[in-house]
């Protein structure tokens, strides 16, 4: 059997989301928390703590380890400074993963379970497509890289390298922490006259694009400067460029970024949506050929157990309470306990189906793509197969 084509980009592999994948190396119980942390409200810190107090009480009643809850406590008051959601996975030893996400959760939620609930984290990760923003004028350009590597970390200082005649020789390295942008930005400012250095700047854009695996380049600024840049970009890189109305901020990249922030967010979301459409297209094509696809709970779990899955396609409804079973080794997964006992697993563990499937994918080296609707794949669970 041969695949109908190369697997689309955008699958969340263990290498792409190592901190999330590593959670499944440990043993439960896990406490998973998604807490709204809005900054644009009065007394935001107090509102955070009130939300957490109510959720904490429910988790205590569900048997959450006190050490796990105590690890969340100090994270709550200031969380609104870093994002609109505080996401924490914790165990008896304390916090295992802390993320600050730019979007609100569907609702405040927390669970105590044998496996962590990472579906929302994966949805945010696949929406954070790596991309460049280039703000150009005839004197130079600000090149800003938004990389998935720092998504959810709450931003922070990012290096800005000034290159060109104004440096007086060595590059001038400084720090910036622009407001309103949740991901780390790596900025290079090319200050040479554009007409003499368009090729150099294009090479820099191409190198940065390759370094972070950019899926999109948003270009704004002077029409002539933008045209010169596109002329010198390699074809595959130029194909990633989308132009929007905007300008290079006077004295700082931040002003120009704020001006086009909404356009950048929409374009990145469009690329992420196109990726999902492409995954579903390939899945349906493979399924139509009775070839490299599995669909539904039974077939997908069987493929995961055999380590045949290239990309798991899964819809995560927070109210989905279906369960499956897993054992201690990769690939030990089944719809019931009996098959695992037949393999010699003395105490198979029952957990939520979606979480068991994601664990099996990561522990067998497969990628995961979250899909938006249960109707697009039967049972909300399917896979594109390796063989």
ZIRATA-V758993 format. One record per run of one state. SS is the DSSP state (helix for helix, strand for strand, loop for the rest). FROM is the first residue (numbers start at 1). LEN is the number of residues. If there is no record, write none. Layout:
((SS	FROM	LEN) (SS	FROM	LEN))
//
This chain:
((loop	1	11) (strand	12	1) (loop	13	5) (helix	18	8) (loop	26	4) (strand	30	7) (loop	37	7) (helix	44	18) (loop	62	4) (helix	66	11) (loop	77	2) (helix	79	3) (loop	82	3) (strand	85	7) (loop	92	2) (strand	94	8) (loop	102	7) (strand	109	5) (loop	114	5) (helix	119	9) (loop	128	3) (strand	131	7) (loop	138	2) (strand	140	7) (loop	147	1) (helix	148	3) (loop	151	2) (strand	153	1) (loop	154	4) (strand	158	6) (loop	164	1) (helix	165	3) (loop	168	4) (strand	172	5) (loop	177	8) (strand	185	6) (loop	191	3) (helix	194	19) (loop	213	3) (strand	216	6) (loop	222	1) (helix	223	10) (loop	233	2) (helix	235	4) (loop	239	2) (strand	241	3) (loop	244	9) (helix	253	36) (loop	289	4) (strand	293	3) (loop	296	1) (helix	297	9) (loop	306	3) (strand	309	6) (loop	315	8) (strand	323	4) (loop	327	6) (strand	333	2) (loop	335	3) (helix	338	5) (loop	343	6) (strand	349	4) (helix	353	11) (loop	364	3) (strand	367	4) (loop	371	3) (helix	374	3) (loop	377	1) (helix	378	3) (strand	381	5) (loop	386	2))
//
